[in-house]
C-alpha cells in the first residue's frame, strides 16, 4: 500500500465523522471504499502508528489514527519503534540515465589520522568496505563526481546547502594534527552552476561558493575512493547546525536529477557522513546500533527515500545529523534502488556507527 493512498484515506476519515463511525464498525468494508486493503484498514483501525510511519507517513498524519480516531490518549499500541515495511510493492527504479554510480560512506577522521584507537579487526573490515567501493566506482568510469559532506570548520553566509563552483578545492586534516593528509580536487564550475540554477529555478534556497576548504568530510573518503586525481569533483556542503530538513535534503537531490539527466556527462554521486554520531558534549562516543541497523535495512530494502519522510527529531534523537548528506544522494537516485552494505562497524573510540554502502543502480544506468 503506497503512502499517498494511506494519507488520502486517513484525511478522508478525519474530515467525515460519519465515515469514521462506519469505518470503526467495519474497517475492511469501509476501507475498501477508500482503496485500502484489509490489512492496512486494520492498521489504521488499530491506531498502529509504527506501521504507518514505516510506510512513509509523517507523524502529523499518523497521530490522527490513535489519539483522534480511537480517542486513545495513551497513543494506542504504538511504541515509537522503527521497522522496515516490506509488504508494499517496491516501485521500479527510475534512475537518471547519466548516473553511473551512487553510494555512501562515513568520513570519520580517525580512520586515517589515528586508526590505532579503534579495534584493528574492525578498522580492517571498514577499510575493506572502502576498497570494494573504490573498485566499483572506478569500474563505473565517471566523468564527474558529486560528493556531499556537512560543514565542519568553514563558515558560509547562509544556512542553505552550499554548492562548490570553484575550479579547484584544496585542504588538509591539519585540525587533526595531520597536515600531511591533504587533498586538492579539480572542480567543474559550469556543471556546478547548472546545479545551482536548476535548484533556484525550483524556488529552493542554495548558496554557491568558489571556495570550499576541504576537511576530513571530503579528504577521508576521497583519498580512498577517488578513481583518478584529475576527475572533476563538485562538493555539496550541508549545514545541519543551521537548518535540518530531511524532506528538503531529499528534494534537493530530486532537483539534481534534471541536470544529471539532461547533460551528457557520466556522473557518480557519493554521500559521506554518519551513521549515528554525536558531537554533543557528554554524548560523543555513543553508537545507536539499533537505529543504524534500521537505516541500513531501509537502504537494503530499496526504501531509503522514505527516510526523508521522518521528521527531524526522529533522526536527530538517534544521532543521524549527517544523514542529510545521504538524503541528497537518495533523492538523486530516486525510490526503489536497493543498497548493498559493504561494511558497518560501531566504533565508540572514534565516536559513531561507520558504514560503506553501494547503491545497486539498474544495469542500463551503469552501462
C-alpha positions in Angstrom: 0.0 0.0 0.0 1.5 3.3 -1.0 1.8 6.3 1.3 -0.4 8.5 -0.8 -3.3 6.1 -0.7 -2.9 5.8 3.1 -2.7 9.5 3.5 -5.8 10.2 1.4 -7.7 7.6 3.4 -6.8 8.9 6.8 -7.5 12.5 5.8 -10.9 11.5 4.4 -11.8 9.7 7.6 -10.6 12.7 9.6 -12.9 15.1 7.7 -16.0 13.0 7.9 -17.3 11.9 11.3 -20.0 9.7 9.7 -17.5 7.9 7.5 -15.2 7.4 10.5 -18.0 5.9 12.6 -18.8 3.4 9.8 -15.1 2.6 9.5 -14.8 1.9 13.2 -17.7 -0.6 12.9 -16.3 -2.3 9.8 -12.8 -1.3 8.8 -12.4 -3.8 6.0 -15.6 -2.9 4.2 -15.3 0.9 4.6 -11.5 0.7 4.0 -12.3 -0.8 0.5 -14.3 2.3 -0.3 -11.1 4.3 0.4 -8.9 1.9 -1.7 -7.4 0.3 1.4 -6.8 -3.4 1.5 -8.0 -5.3 4.6 -4.5 -5.4 6.2 -4.0 -1.6 6.1 -7.5 -0.9 7.0 -6.8 -2.9 10.1 -3.5 -1.0 10.7 -5.5 2.3 10.7 -8.3 0.8 12.9 -5.7 -0.4 15.5 -4.0 3.0 15.5 -0.7 1.4 14.7 1.4 4.5 14.1 4.6 2.5 13.8 3.4 0.6 10.7 2.1 3.8 9.1 5.3 5.6 9.8 7.3 2.8 8.2 5.1 3.2 5.1 6.3 6.7 4.7 3.6 8.8 6.5 4.7 11.8 8.6 3.9 11.8 12.3 1.4 14.7 12.0 -0.8 12.3 10.0 -0.2 9.1 11.9 -1.2 10.7 15.2 -4.7 11.1 13.9 -5.4 7.4 13.9 -4.7 6.9 17.6 -5.4 10.0 19.6 -8.4 11.1 17.4 -9.8 8.2 15.5 -9.6 5.8 18.5 -9.8 8.5 21.2 -6.8 6.8 22.7 -5.0 9.4 24.8 -2.3 6.7 25.5 -1.4 6.8 21.8 -2.7 3.3 21.1 -0.3 0.4 20.8 2.5 2.3 19.0 5.9 2.2 20.7 7.8 4.6 18.6 9.9 1.7 17.3 11.1 1.5 13.7 10.8 -1.4 11.4 11.1 -1.8 7.6 7.9 -2.1 5.7 8.2 -4.9 3.2 4.6 -5.7 2.4 4.1 -2.9 -0.1 5.4 -3.3 -3.7 8.7 -1.6 -4.4 8.5 1.0 -7.2 10.6 0.3 -10.3 13.8 2.4 -10.1 13.8 5.5 -12.3 17.5 6.5 -12.3 18.8 9.3 -14.5 20.4 7.8 -17.5 23.7 9.5 -16.9 24.0 8.5 -13.3 26.5 5.6 -13.4 27.3 5.2 -9.6 25.8 6.1 -6.3 27.0 5.2 -2.8 27.7 6.4 0.6 30.4 6.1 3.3 31.4 7.6 6.6 34.1 10.2 6.9 35.4 9.6 10.4 38.8 11.4 10.7 40.4 8.8 13.0 40.2 6.2 10.2 43.2 8.0 8.5 44.6 10.2 11.3 44.9 7.6 14.1 43.3 4.3 13.2 45.0 2.6 16.2 42.4 3.9 18.6 39.7 1.5 17.3 39.9 -2.3 17.2 42.2 -3.4 14.4 39.8 -6.0 13.1 37.0 -3.5 12.8 39.3 -1.0 11.1 40.3 -3.7 8.6 36.7 -4.6 7.8 35.8 -1.0 7.3 38.9 -0.4 5.2 37.9 -3.4 3.1 34.5 -1.9 2.5 36.2 1.3 1.2 38.4 -0.7 -1.1 35.4 -2.6 -2.6 33.5 0.6 -3.1 36.6 2.2 -4.7 36.8 -0.6 -7.2 33.1 -0.3 -8.1 33.4 3.5 -8.5 36.4 3.0 -10.8 34.5 0.4 -12.9 31.7 2.9 -13.4 34.2 5.2 -15.1 32.5 8.5 -14.3 33.4 11.8 -15.9 32.2 13.8 -12.8 31.9 13.0 -9.1 29.4 14.9 -6.9 30.1 14.5 -3.2 28.1 15.6 -0.2 29.5 16.4 3.2 28.4 18.5 6.1 30.0 21.7 7.3 32.6 21.3 10.0 35.0 24.3 10.1 34.2 26.7 7.3 31.6 29.4 7.7 29.3 30.3 4.9 26.9 33.2 4.5 23.6 31.4 4.8 22.1 28.3 6.3 21.4 26.7 2.9 23.2 23.8 1.3 26.4 25.0 -0.5 27.5 24.0 -4.0 31.2 24.4 -4.7 31.5 26.3 -8.0 35.3 26.7 -7.9 37.8 25.4 -10.4 39.8 23.9 -7.6 39.2 22.9 -4.0 42.0 22.2 -1.5 42.6 21.5 2.2 44.2 19.2 4.7 43.5 17.5 8.0 45.6 20.0 9.9 42.9 20.3 12.6 43.5 16.7 13.5 47.3 17.2 13.7 47.8 15.6 10.3 48.5 18.4 7.8 50.2 15.7 5.7 46.8 14.3 4.9 45.9 16.8 2.2 44.0 16.8 -1.0 43.4 19.1 -4.0 40.4 18.5 -6.2 39.6 19.7 -9.7 36.2 21.4 -9.8 33.6 21.7 -12.6 32.3 25.3 -12.4 30.0 25.1 -15.4 28.2 21.9 -14.2 28.1 23.2 -10.6 26.4 26.5 -11.7 23.9 24.4 -13.7 23.0 22.6 -10.5 22.6 25.9 -8.7 20.5 27.4 -11.4 18.2 24.4 -11.5 17.7 24.4 -7.8 16.9 28.1 -7.7 14.5 27.6 -10.6 12.5 25.3 -8.4 12.3 28.0 -5.8 14.7 26.4 -3.4 17.4 28.1 -1.4 21.0 27.3 -2.3 24.4 29.0 -1.7 27.2 28.9 -4.2 30.8 29.3 -3.2 34.0 29.2 -5.3 35.9 28.3 -2.1 35.3 25.0 -0.3 38.0 24.3 2.3 38.4 20.6 2.2 38.5 18.9 5.6 38.0 15.3 6.7 34.5 15.2 5.4 35.9 15.0 1.8 39.5 14.1 2.4 38.9 10.8 4.2 36.6 9.3 1.6 38.2 10.7 -1.5 41.8 9.8 -0.6 40.4 6.2 -0.5 37.9 6.3 -3.3 38.8 8.9 -6.0 39.5 6.8 -9.1 42.0 9.3 -10.6 43.3 12.6 -9.4 42.1 14.7 -12.4 38.4 13.5 -12.1 36.3 16.7 -11.6 34.5 16.8 -8.3 31.7 19.1 -7.2 31.3 19.3 -3.4 27.9 20.0 -1.9 28.1 21.0 1.8 25.1 20.7 4.1 24.8 22.8 7.3 22.8 20.8 9.8 23.7 23.3 12.6 21.8 26.0 10.7 18.9 24.0 9.3 17.8 20.4 9.4 15.1 19.2 6.9 15.1 15.6 5.8 12.4 16.4 3.3 14.4 19.4 2.0 17.6 17.3 1.5 15.7 14.7 -0.5 14.0 17.4 -2.6 17.4 19.0 -3.2 18.6 15.7 -4.7 15.4 15.2 -6.7 16.0 18.5 -8.4 19.6 17.4 -9.3 18.0 14.6 -11.3 17.0 17.1 -14.0 20.6 18.3 -14.5 22.1 14.9 -14.4 19.5 13.6 -16.9 19.8 16.5 -19.3 23.6 16.9 -19.5 25.8 14.4 -21.2 28.4 13.6 -18.6 28.6 10.3 -16.8 28.0 11.2 -13.2 28.9 9.4 -9.9 27.3 10.5 -6.6 28.8 9.9 -3.2 27.2 10.7 0.1 29.5 10.9 3.2 29.0 11.1 6.9 27.3 9.1 9.7 25.6 7.0 10.6 24.9 7.6 14.3 27.3 10.2 15.6 27.0 12.8 18.3 29.3 15.8 18.8 27.3 17.0 21.8 29.3 17.3 25.0 28.7 14.3 27.1 27.3 12.2 24.2 30.4 11.8 22.0 31.3 8.1 21.6 27.7 6.8 21.7 26.6 4.5 18.9 23.0 3.7 18.2 23.4 0.3 16.6 19.6 -0.4 16.6 18.8 2.7 14.6 21.8 2.3 12.3 20.6 -1.2 11.5 17.2 0.2 10.7 18.7 2.7 8.3 20.8 0.1 6.6 17.8 -2.3 6.3 15.8 0.5 4.7 18.6 1.1 2.2 18.8 -2.7 1.5 15.1 -2.8 1.0 15.1 -0.1 -1.6 13.2 2.3 0.8 16.0 4.8 1.6 14.0 7.6 0.1 11.2 7.0 2.7 13.7 8.1 5.4 13.2 11.6 4.0 9.6 11.4 5.5 10.9 11.2 9.0 10.7 14.4 11.0 13.9 16.0 12.3 13.6 14.8 15.9 13.3 11.1 14.8 16.7 11.4 13.1 18.5 13.8 15.5 17.4 11.8 18.5 19.3 8.8 17.1 22.5 10.8 16.2 21.8 11.0 12.4 22.6 14.7 11.9 24.8 13.9 9.0 22.1 11.9 7.2 21.1 14.9 5.2 24.1 14.2 3.1 22.7 10.7 2.3 19.2 12.0 1.6 20.5 14.3 -1.2 22.1 11.2 -2.8 18.9 9.2 -2.3 16.8 12.0 -3.9 19.1 11.8 -6.9 18.8 8.0 -7.3 15.0 8.0 -6.6 13.0 5.3 -4.9 13.3 1.6 -5.5 17.1 1.4 -5.6 18.5 -1.2 -3.2 21.7 -0.7 -1.3 24.4 -3.2 -0.6 26.1 -2.8 2.8 29.8 -3.3 2.3 30.7 -2.5 5.8 29.2 -1.4 9.1 31.3 -1.0 12.3 30.2 0.6 15.5 33.3 2.2 16.9 33.0 4.0 20.2 36.6 5.3 20.4 36.2 7.3 17.1 32.6 8.0 18.0 30.0 6.5 15.7 28.5 3.8 13.6 30.6 3.9 10.4 29.4 2.3 7.2 30.1 1.9 3.5 27.2 1.3 1.1 26.9 0.8 -2.7 23.6 1.7 -4.2 22.8 -1.0 -6.8 21.8 1.1 -9.8 20.0 -0.7 -12.7 22.4 -2.1 -15.3 21.4 0.4 -18.1 22.5 3.3 -15.8 25.9 1.7 -15.3 26.4 0.7 -18.9 
